[in-house]
Amino acid sequence: MKPIIAAVLAVLLTASTALAQGSTPNPALMKRGTTRIVSGAALIGMALGLAVANSGDNSSTFSTALPLTLASAGGVVLLLGARDQRRAHQPSLTVGFSAGRTASVRIMRSW
């Protein structure tokens, strides 16, 4: 009886420390996120530079549409990079249900 109690106690003590350890972030996803954030910031910077350079020229709609397009594309790329970095640090939980000849529930946790 004493070995069983010792084994259960050892499992309980080591399980709490193992659960306290966080998951390590995915380095490939972190790098992709950082690259997207830098690219998005560069696009927004280019849009600001073009907007300042063309501020006196109101003759064409292209000179006003191009900075807006670059800024919006840069914002989207920047947000996608932030999402990649968040996914690298936080796991996501997906729950799926299947009803057919055999009913099943699938719970998948991915990093």
MOPAC internal coordinates of N, CA, C and O (Angstrom, degrees):
PM7 1SCF
backbone

  N    0.0000 0     0.00 0     0.00 0    0    0    0
  C    1.4467 1     0.00 0     0.00 0    1    0    0
  C    1.5258 1   111.06 1     0.00 0    2    1    0
  O    1.2310 1   120.27 1   144.48 1    3    2    1
  N    1.3398 1   117.09 1   -35.52 1    3    2    1
  C    1.4487 1   120.22 1  -179.67 1    5    3    2
  C    1.5310 1   112.10 1   -65.41 1    6    5    3
  O    1.2310 1   118.40 1   141.23 1    7    6    5
  N    1.3503 1   120.65 1   -38.77 1    7    6    5
  C    1.4708 1   118.84 1   177.82 1    9    7    6
  C    1.5281 1   112.86 1   -64.99 1   10    9    7
  O    1.2310 1   119.94 1   146.37 1   11   10    9
  N    1.3274 1   117.72 1   -33.63 1   11   10    9
  C    1.4619 1   120.28 1   179.45 1   13   11   10
  C    1.5274 1   110.12 1   -68.54 1   14   13   11
  O    1.2310 1   120.69 1   137.24 1   15   14   13
  N    1.3109 1   116.28 1   -42.76 1   15   14   13
  C    1.4679 1   120.39 1   178.58 1   17   15   14
  C    1.5258 1   109.80 1   -64.50 1   18   17   15
  O    1.2310 1   119.96 1   139.24 1   19   18   17
  N    1.3156 1   117.68 1   -40.76 1   19   18   17
  C    1.4601 1   121.01 1   178.72 1   21   19   18
  C    1.5283 1   111.21 1   -65.09 1   22   21   19
  O    1.2310 1   120.12 1   140.97 1   23   22   21
  N    1.3267 1   117.38 1   -39.03 1   23   22   21
  C    1.4648 1   120.96 1   179.31 1   25   23   22
  C    1.5271 1   110.65 1   -67.35 1   26   25   23
  O    1.2310 1   120.19 1   136.39 1   27   26   25
  N    1.3188 1   117.25 1   -43.61 1   27   26   25
  C    1.4658 1   120.76 1   179.30 1   29   27   26
  C    1.5218 1   110.23 1   -64.34 1   30   29   27
  O    1.2310 1   120.22 1   137.97 1   31   30   29
  N    1.3121 1   117.18 1   -42.03 1   31   30   29
  C    1.4586 1   121.60 1   178.83 1   33   31   30
  C    1.5283 1   110.69 1   -64.03 1   34   33   31
  O    1.2310 1   119.92 1   138.91 1   35   34   33
  N    1.3339 1   117.76 1   -41.09 1   35   34   33
  C    1.4605 1   121.32 1   178.09 1   37   35   34
  C    1.5299 1   111.59 1   -64.26 1   38   37   35
  O    1.2310 1   120.66 1   139.27 1   39   38   37
  N    1.3302 1   116.35 1   -40.73 1   39   38   37
  C    1.4649 1   120.10 1   178.77 1   41   39   38
  C    1.5194 1   110.52 1   -64.65 1   42   41   39
  O    1.2310 1   120.20 1   136.77 1   43   42   41
  N    1.3210 1   117.22 1   -43.23 1   43   42   41
  C    1.4618 1   120.30 1  -179.79 1   45   43   42
  C    1.5259 1   111.94 1   -64.90 1   46   45   43
  O    1.2310 1   120.31 1   140.37 1   47   46   45
  N    1.3114 1   117.01 1   -39.63 1   47   46   45
  C    1.4651 1   119.79 1  -179.60 1   49   47   46
  C    1.5202 1   112.09 1   -70.47 1   50   49   47
  O    1.2310 1   119.88 1   141.71 1   51   50   49
  N    1.3145 1   117.83 1   -38.29 1   51   50   49
  C    1.4643 1   119.43 1  -178.87 1   53   51   50
  C    1.5245 1   111.83 1   -81.94 1   54   53   51
  O    1.2310 1   119.49 1   154.17 1   55   54   53
  N    1.3219 1   118.58 1   -25.83 1   55   54   53
  C    1.4676 1   120.38 1   179.87 1   57   55   54
  C    1.5165 1   110.99 1   -68.70 1   58   57   55
  O    1.2310 1   119.70 1   143.65 1   59   58   57
  N    1.3062 1   118.18 1   -36.35 1   59   58   57
  C    1.4634 1   119.64 1  -179.41 1   61   59   58
  C    1.5219 1   110.66 1   -67.31 1   62   61   59
  O    1.2310 1   119.91 1   142.62 1   63   62   61
  N    1.3284 1   117.77 1   -37.38 1   63   62   61
  C    1.4648 1   118.75 1   178.46 1   65   63   62
  C    1.5179 1   110.86 1   -73.98 1   66   65   63
  O    1.2310 1   119.81 1   146.98 1   67   66   65
  N    1.3179 1   117.98 1   -33.02 1   67   66   65
  C    1.4572 1   119.89 1   178.46 1   69   67   66
  C    1.5228 1   110.84 1   -69.94 1   70   69   67
  O    1.2310 1   119.73 1   143.10 1   71   70   69
  N    1.3268 1   118.13 1   -36.90 1   71   70   69
  C    1.4488 1   120.53 1   177.92 1   73   71   70
  C    1.5198 1   111.71 1   -72.00 1   74   73   71
  O    1.2310 1   119.81 1   153.05 1   75   74   73
  N    1.3227 1   117.97 1   -26.95 1   75   74   73
  C    1.4499 1   121.12 1  -179.87 1   77   75   74
  C    1.5255 1   111.79 1   -73.52 1   78   77   75
  O    1.2310 1   120.34 1   157.71 1   79   78   77
  N    1.3124 1   116.95 1   -22.29 1   79   78   77
  C    1.4551 1   119.60 1   179.82 1   81   79   78
  C    1.5148 1   108.68 1   -73.78 1   82   81   79
  O    1.2310 1   120.79 1   -49.66 1   83   82   81
  N    1.3111 1   116.09 1   130.34 1   83   82   81
  C    1.4559 1   120.22 1   179.74 1   85   83   82
  C    1.5160 1   110.82 1   -81.31 1   86   85   83
  O    1.2310 1   121.33 1   -14.43 1   87   86   85
  N    1.3025 1   115.06 1   165.57 1   87   86   85
  C    1.4480 1   119.01 1   177.10 1   89   87   86
  C    1.5253 1   108.91 1   -80.35 1   90   89   87
  O    1.2310 1   121.02 1   -34.40 1   91   90   89
  N    1.3057 1   115.65 1   145.60 1   91   90   89
  C    1.4601 1   119.28 1   178.29 1   93   91   90
  C    1.5179 1   108.44 1   -78.77 1   94   93   91
  O    1.2310 1   120.16 1   -40.15 1   95   94   93
  N    1.3306 1   117.30 1   139.85 1   95   94   93
  C    1.4572 1   118.81 1  -179.10 1   97   95   94
  C    1.5222 1   111.62 1   -67.86 1   98   97   95
  O    1.2310 1   121.04 1   -30.32 1   99   98   97
  N    1.3078 1   115.62 1   149.68 1   99   98   97
  C    1.4536 1   122.62 1   178.93 1  101   99   98
  C    1.5316 1   108.56 1   -72.07 1  102  101   99
  O    1.2310 1   119.01 1   -65.00 1  103  102  101
  N    1.3380 1   119.49 1   115.00 1  103  102  101
  C    1.4734 1   120.02 1  -175.07 1  105  103  102
  C    1.5248 1   113.25 1   -66.47 1  106  105  103
  O    1.2310 1   119.61 1   146.84 1  107  106  105
  N    1.3282 1   118.35 1   -33.16 1  107  106  105
  C    1.4698 1   119.57 1  -179.98 1  109  107  106
  C    1.5250 1   110.31 1   -68.50 1  110  109  107
  O    1.2310 1   120.41 1   140.31 1  111  110  109
  N    1.3245 1   116.81 1   -39.69 1  111  110  109
  C    1.4582 1   120.47 1   178.99 1  113  111  110
  C    1.5232 1   111.02 1   -70.35 1  114  113  111
  O    1.2310 1   120.16 1   144.79 1  115  114  113
  N    1.3253 1   117.30 1   -35.21 1  115  114  113
  C    1.4618 1   120.67 1   176.47 1  117  115  114
  C    1.5232 1   110.63 1   -64.54 1  118  117  115
  O    1.2310 1   120.48 1   136.79 1  119  118  117
  N    1.3454 1   116.69 1   -43.21 1  119  118  117
  C    1.4635 1   120.30 1  -179.27 1  121  119  118
  C    1.5246 1   110.67 1   -65.17 1  122  121  119
  O    1.2310 1   120.33 1   137.63 1  123  122  121
  N    1.3371 1   116.98 1   -42.37 1  123  122  121
  C    1.4580 1   120.60 1   178.83 1  125  123  122
  C    1.5222 1   110.37 1   -63.91 1  126  125  123
  O    1.2310 1   120.37 1   140.33 1  127  126  125
  N    1.3297 1   116.89 1   -39.67 1  127  126  125
  C    1.4581 1   120.59 1   178.11 1  129  127  126
  C    1.5132 1   112.21 1   -64.54 1  130  129  127
  O    1.2310 1   120.70 1   137.42 1  131  130  129
  N    1.3273 1   116.27 1   -42.58 1  131  130  129
  C    1.4587 1   120.06 1   178.67 1  133  131  130
  C    1.5197 1   111.15 1   -64.48 1  134  133  131
  O    1.2310 1   120.50 1   138.93 1  135  134  133
  N    1.3321 1   116.65 1   -41.07 1  135  134  133
  C    1.4595 1   120.46 1   178.51 1  137  135  134
  C    1.5254 1   110.70 1   -62.85 1  138  137  135
  O    1.2310 1   120.21 1   138.21 1  139  138  137
  N    1.3183 1   117.20 1   -41.79 1  139  138  137
  C    1.4540 1   120.15 1   179.00 1  141  139  138
  C    1.5262 1   111.96 1   -66.96 1  142  141  139
  O    1.2310 1   120.36 1   141.67 1  143  142  141
  N    1.3105 1   116.91 1   -38.33 1  143  142  141
  C    1.4664 1   119.78 1   179.02 1  145  143  142
  C    1.5260 1   110.51 1   -64.72 1  146  145  143
  O    1.2310 1   120.21 1   136.18 1  147  146  145
  N    1.3272 1   117.20 1   -43.82 1  147  146  145
  C    1.4667 1   120.55 1   179.07 1  149  147  146
  C    1.5266 1   110.39 1   -65.58 1  150  149  147
  O    1.2310 1   120.08 1   138.38 1  151  150  149
  N    1.3255 1   117.44 1   -41.62 1  151  150  149
  C    1.4704 1   120.69 1   179.26 1  153  151  150
  C    1.5284 1   110.67 1   -64.98 1  154  153  151
  O    1.2310 1   120.14 1   137.97 1  155  154  153
  N    1.3069 1   117.35 1   -42.03 1  155  154  153
  C    1.4656 1   120.39 1   178.31 1  157  155  154
  C    1.5126 1   112.27 1   -64.31 1  158  157  155
  O    1.2310 1   120.38 1   139.03 1  159  158  157
  N    1.3270 1   116.87 1   -40.97 1  159  158  157
  C    1.4585 1   120.14 1   177.62 1  161  159  158
  C    1.5288 1   110.91 1   -65.83 1  162  161  159
  O    1.2310 1   120.39 1   143.22 1  163  162  161
  N    1.3265 1   116.86 1   -36.78 1  163  162  161
  C    1.4645 1   120.21 1   177.42 1  165  163  162
  C    1.5225 1   111.02 1   -65.64 1  166  165  163
  O    1.2310 1   119.89 1   138.82 1  167  166  165
  N    1.3346 1   117.82 1   -41.18 1  167  166  165
  C    1.4624 1   120.51 1   177.29 1  169  167  166
  C    1.5307 1   111.63 1   -63.50 1  170  169  167
  O    1.2310 1   120.41 1   139.44 1  171  170  169
  N    1.3124 1   116.83 1   -40.56 1  171  170  169
  C    1.4642 1   120.03 1   177.99 1  173  171  170
  C    1.5287 1   110.05 1   -66.01 1  174  173  171
  O    1.2310 1   120.35 1   140.36 1  175  174  173
  N    1.3286 1   116.94 1   -39.64 1  175  174  173
  C    1.4620 1   120.27 1   176.78 1  177  175  174
  C    1.5196 1   112.10 1   -63.67 1  178  177  175
  O    1.2310 1   120.11 1   138.89 1  179  178  177
  N    1.3331 1   117.39 1   -41.11 1  179  178  177
  C    1.4567 1   120.36 1   176.73 1  181  179  178
  C    1.5237 1   110.78 1   -63.69 1  182  181  179
  O    1.2310 1   120.42 1   141.50 1  183  182  181
  N    1.3216 1   116.80 1   -38.50 1  183  182  181
  C    1.4616 1   120.35 1   178.79 1  185  183  182
  C    1.5225 1   111.11 1   -64.36 1  186  185  183
  O    1.2310 1   120.34 1   139.00 1  187  186  185
  N    1.3260 1   116.95 1   -41.00 1  187  186  185
  C    1.4613 1   119.87 1   177.82 1  189  187  186
  C    1.5205 1   110.75 1   -65.90 1  190  189  187
  O    1.2310 1   120.50 1   139.44 1  191  190  189
  N    1.3312 1   116.64 1   -40.56 1  191  190  189
  C    1.4656 1   119.69 1   178.15 1  193  191  190
  C    1.5157 1   112.06 1   -63.18 1  194  193  191
  O    1.2310 1   120.13 1   137.93 1  195  194  193
  N    1.3201 1   117.35 1   -42.07 1  195  194  193
  C    1.4656 1   120.41 1   178.09 1  197  195  194
  C    1.5268 1   111.48 1   -67.90 1  198  197  195
  O    1.2310 1   120.49 1   143.46 1  199  198  197
  N    1.3133 1   116.67 1   -36.54 1  199  198  197
  C    1.4599 1   119.60 1   179.30 1  201  199  198
  C    1.5239 1   110.85 1   -65.48 1  202  201  199
  O    1.2310 1   120.25 1   140.38 1  203  202  201
  N    1.3178 1   117.12 1   -39.62 1  203  202  201
  C    1.4645 1   120.66 1   178.84 1  205  203  202
  C    1.5208 1   110.18 1   -70.51 1  206  205  203
  O    1.2310 1   120.32 1   138.64 1  207  206  205
  N    1.3308 1   116.99 1   -41.36 1  207  206  205
  C    1.4646 1   120.40 1  -178.51 1  209  207  206
  C    1.5210 1   111.64 1   -66.61 1  210  209  207
  O    1.2310 1   119.72 1   145.90 1  211  210  209
  N    1.3157 1   118.14 1   -34.10 1  211  210  209
  C    1.4595 1   122.03 1  -177.89 1  213  211  210
  C    1.5207 1   112.94 1  -101.54 1  214  213  211
  O    1.2310 1   119.93 1  -161.17 1  215  214  213
  N    1.3261 1   117.74 1    18.83 1  215  214  213
  C    1.4660 1   119.45 1  -175.93 1  217  215  214
  C    1.5245 1   112.36 1   -67.93 1  218  217  215
  O    1.2310 1   119.49 1   149.79 1  219  218  217
  N    1.3240 1   118.58 1   -30.21 1  219  218  217
  C    1.4630 1   120.49 1   179.95 1  221  219  218
  C    1.5073 1   113.08 1   -86.98 1  222  221  219
  O    1.2310 1   119.68 1   165.66 1  223  222  221
  N    1.3259 1   118.22 1   -14.34 1  223  222  221
  C    1.4648 1   122.27 1  -176.87 1  225  223  222
  C    1.5202 1   109.81 1   -96.86 1  226  225  223
  O    1.2310 1   120.64 1   -76.23 1  227  226  225
  N    1.3328 1   116.38 1   103.77 1  227  226  225
  C    1.4605 1   121.24 1   179.47 1  229  227  226
  C    1.5200 1   112.03 1  -108.36 1  230  229  227
  O    1.2310 1   120.57 1  -160.60 1  231  230  229
  N    1.3378 1   116.51 1    19.40 1  231  230  229
  C    1.4551 1   119.14 1  -174.23 1  233  231  230
  C    1.5246 1   113.15 1   -79.86 1  234  233  231
  O    1.2310 1   119.58 1   151.07 1  235  234  233
  N    1.3136 1   118.41 1   -28.93 1  235  234  233
  C    1.4670 1   118.98 1  -177.04 1  237  235  234
  C    1.5219 1   110.50 1  -124.78 1  238  237  235
  O    1.2310 1   122.07 1   -29.52 1  239  238  237
  N    1.3153 1   113.65 1   150.48 1  239  238  237
  C    1.4570 1   117.98 1   177.29 1  241  239  238
  C    1.5211 1   110.97 1   -78.65 1  242  241  239
  O    1.2310 1   120.36 1   161.45 1  243  242  241
  N    1.3488 1   116.92 1   -18.55 1  243  242  241
  C    1.4546 1   120.50 1   178.29 1  245  243  242
  C    1.5184 1   110.72 1   -64.48 1  246  245  243
  O    1.2310 1   120.04 1   143.26 1  247  246  245
  N    1.3341 1   117.52 1   -36.74 1  247  246  245
  C    1.4612 1   120.29 1  -178.61 1  249  247  246
  C    1.5209 1   112.01 1   -69.69 1  250  249  247
  O    1.2310 1   119.93 1   159.03 1  251  250  249
  N    1.3247 1   117.75 1   -20.97 1  251  250  249
  C    1.4614 1   119.27 1   175.88 1  253  251  250
  C    1.5293 1   111.86 1   -98.18 1  254  253  251
  O    1.2310 1   120.08 1   152.69 1  255  254  253
  N    1.3299 1   117.45 1   -27.31 1  255  254  253
  C    1.4613 1   120.10 1  -178.28 1  257  255  254
  C    1.5218 1   111.94 1   -77.53 1  258  257  255
  O    1.2310 1   120.17 1   146.02 1  259  258  257
  N    1.3258 1   117.28 1   -33.98 1  259  258  257
  C    1.4658 1   119.87 1  -177.36 1  261  259  258
  C    1.5305 1   112.62 1   -63.84 1  262  261  259
  O    1.2310 1   118.72 1   132.17 1  263  262  261
  N    1.3362 1   120.04 1   -47.83 1  263  262  261
  C    1.4796 1   117.92 1   177.31 1  265  263  262
  C    1.5269 1   113.36 1   -62.74 1  266  265  263
  O    1.2310 1   120.42 1   143.79 1  267  266  265
  N    1.3336 1   116.80 1   -36.21 1  267  266  265
  C    1.4676 1   118.55 1   178.37 1  269  267  266
  C    1.5236 1   111.29 1   -66.08 1  270  269  267
  O    1.2310 1   120.71 1   140.52 1  271  270  269
  N    1.3277 1   116.25 1   -39.48 1  271  270  269
  C    1.4616 1   120.22 1   178.70 1  273  271  270
  C    1.5185 1   111.29 1   -66.43 1  274  273  271
  O    1.2310 1   120.62 1   135.55 1  275  274  273
  N    1.3376 1   116.42 1   -44.45 1  275  274  273
  C    1.4656 1   119.68 1   179.18 1  277  275  274
  C    1.5252 1   111.45 1   -64.41 1  278  277  275
  O    1.2310 1   120.35 1   139.54 1  279  278  277
  N    1.3308 1   116.94 1   -40.46 1  279  278  277
  C    1.4648 1   119.73 1  -179.90 1  281  279  278
  C    1.5305 1   111.28 1   -66.08 1  282  281  279
  O    1.2310 1   120.27 1   139.39 1  283  282  281
  N    1.3351 1   117.10 1   -40.61 1  283  282  281
  C    1.4618 1   118.17 1   179.77 1  285  283  282
  C    1.5216 1   111.48 1   -70.04 1  286  285  283
  O    1.2310 1   120.00 1   140.96 1  287  286  285
  N    1.3315 1   117.61 1   -39.04 1  287  286  285
  C    1.4665 1   119.96 1   176.39 1  289  287  286
  C    1.5281 1   110.71 1   -65.02 1  290  289  287
  O    1.2310 1   120.15 1   140.20 1  291  290  289
  N    1.3249 1   117.31 1   -39.80 1  291  290  289
  C    1.4623 1   120.69 1   177.02 1  293  291  290
  C    1.5075 1   112.26 1   -63.87 1  294  293  291
  O    1.2310 1   120.39 1   141.71 1  295  294  293
  N    1.3344 1   116.85 1   -38.29 1  295  294  293
  C    1.4560 1   120.08 1   177.35 1  297  295  294
  C    1.5143 1   112.49 1   -65.01 1  298  297  295
  O    1.2310 1   120.69 1   139.75 1  299  298  297
  N    1.3303 1   116.29 1   -40.25 1  299  298  297
  C    1.4655 1   119.71 1   178.51 1  301  299  298
  C    1.5194 1   110.57 1   -65.69 1  302  301  299
  O    1.2310 1   120.05 1   135.26 1  303  302  301
  N    1.3334 1   117.50 1   -44.74 1  303  302  301
  C    1.4690 1   120.99 1  -179.97 1  305  303  302
  C    1.5271 1   110.22 1   -63.79 1  306  305  303
  O    1.2310 1   120.35 1   140.08 1  307  306  305
  N    1.3265 1   116.94 1   -39.92 1  307  306  305
  C    1.4598 1   121.02 1   179.00 1  309  307  306
  C    1.5270 1   110.84 1   -64.26 1  310  309  307
  O    1.2310 1   119.90 1   137.74 1  311  310  309
  N    1.3237 1   117.80 1   -42.26 1  311  310  309
  C    1.4673 1   120.66 1   178.41 1  313  311  310
  C    1.5268 1   111.83 1   -66.75 1  314  313  311
  O    1.2310 1   120.11 1   143.06 1  315  314  313
  N    1.3288 1   117.40 1   -36.94 1  315  314  313
  C    1.4651 1   120.02 1   176.65 1  317  315  314
  C    1.5298 1   110.70 1   -64.66 1  318  317  315
  O    1.2310 1   120.23 1   142.28 1  319  318  317
  N    1.3323 1   117.17 1   -37.72 1  319  318  317
  C    1.4611 1   120.46 1   176.56 1  321  319  318
  C    1.5169 1   112.34 1   -65.80 1  322  321  319
  O    1.2310 1   120.68 1   140.29 1  323  322  321
  N    1.3309 1   116.31 1   -39.71 1  323  322  321
  C    1.4668 1   119.55 1   176.94 1  325  323  322
  C    1.5178 1   110.83 1   -65.21 1  326  325  323
  O    1.2310 1   120.41 1   142.40 1  327  326  325
  N    1.3482 1   116.83 1   -37.60 1  327  326  325
  C    1.4622 1   120.48 1   177.69 1  329  327  326
  C    1.5308 1   110.76 1   -65.50 1  330  329  327
  O    1.2310 1   120.09 1   139.59 1  331  330  329
  N    1.3383 1   117.43 1   -40.41 1  331  330  329
  C    1.4676 1   120.26 1   177.84 1  333  331  330
  C    1.5172 1   111.40 1   -62.02 1  334  333  331
  O    1.2310 1   120.43 1   138.22 1  335  334  333
  N    1.3330 1   116.79 1   -41.78 1  335  334  333
  C    1.4667 1   119.17 1   179.55 1  337  335  334
  C    1.5175 1   111.17 1   -67.94 1  338  337  335
  O    1.2310 1   120.20 1   143.76 1  339  338  337
  N    1.3250 1   117.22 1   -36.24 1  339  338  337
  C    1.4693 1   119.13 1   177.78 1  341  339  338
  C    1.5216 1   110.45 1   -66.39 1  342  341  339
  O    1.2310 1   120.33 1   139.80 1  343  342  341
  N    1.3326 1   116.98 1   -40.20 1  343  342  341
  C    1.4606 1   120.48 1   178.55 1  345  343  342
  C    1.5200 1   111.57 1   -66.83 1  346  345  343
  O    1.2310 1   119.88 1   150.96 1  347  346  345
  N    1.3260 1   117.84 1   -29.04 1  347  346  345
  C    1.4612 1   120.28 1   178.73 1  349  347  346
  C    1.5208 1   111.16 1   -69.60 1  350  349  347
  O    1.2310 1   120.18 1   150.24 1  351  350  349
  N    1.3203 1   117.25 1   -29.76 1  351  350  349
  C    1.4628 1   120.96 1  -178.21 1  353  351  350
  C    1.5204 1   113.39 1   -93.52 1  354  353  351
  O    1.2310 1   120.03 1   148.30 1  355  354  353
  N    1.3301 1   117.55 1   -31.70 1  355  354  353
  C    1.4549 1   120.40 1  -174.51 1  357  355  354
  C    1.5248 1   110.40 1  -115.89 1  358  357  355
  O    1.2310 1   120.37 1   -49.20 1  359  358  357
  N    1.3050 1   116.89 1   130.80 1  359  358  357
  C    1.4649 1   118.68 1   176.75 1  361  359  358
  C    1.5223 1   111.13 1   -73.45 1  362  361  359
  O    1.2310 1   121.04 1   -22.96 1  363  362  361
  N    1.3074 1   115.62 1   157.04 1  363  362  361
  C    1.4593 1   119.80 1   176.55 1  365  363  362
  C    1.5296 1   108.63 1  -115.92 1  366  365  363
  O    1.2310 1   121.04 1   -32.76 1  367  366  365
  N    1.3067 1   115.61 1   147.24 1  367  366  365
  C    1.4569 1   122.06 1  -177.91 1  369  367  366
  C    1.5216 1   108.26 1  -113.58 1  370  369  367
  O    1.2310 1   120.81 1   -53.98 1  371  370  369
  N    1.3194 1   116.06 1   126.02 1  371  370  369
  C    1.4583 1   122.06 1   178.94 1  373  371  370
  C    1.5191 1   108.41 1  -119.01 1  374  373  371
  O    1.2310 1   121.07 1   -50.48 1  375  374  373
  N    1.3238 1   115.56 1   129.52 1  375  374  373
  C    1.4588 1   121.27 1   178.71 1  377  375  374
  C    1.5234 1   107.55 1  -116.12 1  378  377  375
  O    1.2310 1   120.44 1   -51.66 1  379  378  377
  N    1.3269 1   116.76 1   128.34 1  379  378  377
  C    1.4521 1   121.39 1   179.52 1  381  379  378
  C    1.5128 1   111.10 1  -126.42 1  382  381  379
  O    1.2310 1   121.08 1   -36.94 1  383  382  381
  N    1.3206 1   115.53 1   143.06 1  383  382  381
  C    1.4543 1   121.68 1   178.39 1  385  383  382
  C    1.5174 1   108.48 1  -118.75 1  386  385  383
  O    1.2310 1   120.56 1   -37.78 1  387  386  385
  N    1.3121 1   116.53 1   142.22 1  387  386  385
  C    1.4514 1   121.47 1   178.60 1  389  387  386
  C    1.5159 1   108.32 1  -133.40 1  390  389  387
  O    1.2310 1   121.27 1   -51.06 1  391  390  389
  N    1.3270 1   115.18 1   128.94 1  391  390  389
  C    1.4623 1   119.94 1   177.28 1  393  391  390
  C    1.5225 1   107.43 1  -126.42 1  394  393  391
  O    1.2310 1   120.59 1   -61.28 1  395  394  393
  N    1.2729 1   116.49 1   118.72 1  395  394  393
  C    1.4573 1   122.21 1   179.98 1  397  395  394
  C    1.5111 1   107.80 1  -162.33 1  398  397  395
  O    1.2310 1   121.56 1    44.18 1  399  398  397
  N    1.3262 1   114.61 1  -135.82 1  399  398  397
  C    1.4662 1   117.08 1   175.50 1  401  399  398
  C    1.5191 1   110.30 1   -65.82 1  402  401  399
  O    1.2310 1   121.00 1   145.51 1  403  402  401
  N    1.3258 1   115.68 1   -34.49 1  403  402  401
  C    1.4621 1   119.68 1   175.01 1  405  403  402
  C    1.5216 1   107.93 1  -126.33 1  406  405  403
  O    1.2310 1   120.49 1   -56.90 1  407  406  405
  N    1.3029 1   116.67 1   123.10 1  407  406  405
  C    1.4564 1   121.38 1   178.17 1  409  407  406
  C    1.5242 1   109.20 1   -81.27 1  410  409  407
  O    1.2310 1   120.90 1   -40.25 1  411  410  409
  N    1.3356 1   115.88 1   139.75 1  411  410  409
  C    1.4581 1   118.69 1  -179.14 1  413  411  410
  C    1.5142 1   109.71 1  -148.45 1  414  413  411
  O    1.2310 1   121.78 1   -22.42 1  415  414  413
  N    1.3087 1   114.20 1   157.58 1  415  414  413
  C    1.4588 1   123.26 1   173.96 1  417  415  414
  C    1.5181 1   106.29 1  -124.70 1  418  417  415
  O    1.2310 1   120.83 1   -51.28 1  419  418  417
  N    1.3356 1   116.02 1   128.72 1  419  418  417
  C    1.4638 1   119.90 1  -179.98 1  421  419  418
  C    1.5178 1   108.46 1  -120.26 1  422  421  419
  O    1.2310 1   120.88 1   -54.92 1  423  422  421
  N    1.3060 1   115.93 1   125.08 1  423  422  421
  C    1.4622 1   122.38 1   176.73 1  425  423  422
  C    1.5193 1   106.32 1  -115.85 1  426  425  423
  O    1.2310 1   121.07 1   -58.17 1  427  426  425
  N    1.3372 1   115.56 1   121.83 1  427  426  425
  C    1.4656 1   119.84 1  -176.52 1  429  427  426
  C    1.5240 1   108.75 1  -128.16 1  430  429  427
  O    1.2310 1   120.71 1   -51.51 1  431  430  429
  N    1.3068 1   116.24 1   128.49 1  431  430  429
  C    1.4646 1   121.85 1   177.88 1  433  431  430
  C    1.5192 1   107.04 1  -112.59 1  434  433  431
  O    1.2310 1   120.84 1   -58.22 1  435  434  433
  N    1.2933 1   116.00 1   121.78 1  435  434  433
  C    1.4725 1   119.94 1  -177.62 1  437  435  434
  C    1.5201 1   109.92 1  -127.09 1  438  437  435
  O    1.2310 1   121.58 1   -29.70 1  439  438  437
  N    1.3431 1   114.58 1   150.30 1  439  438  437
  C    1.4495 1   121.06 1   178.80 1  441  439  438
  C    1.4888 1   110.04 1  -108.21 1  442  441  439
  O    1.2310 1   120.10 1   180.00 1  443  442  441

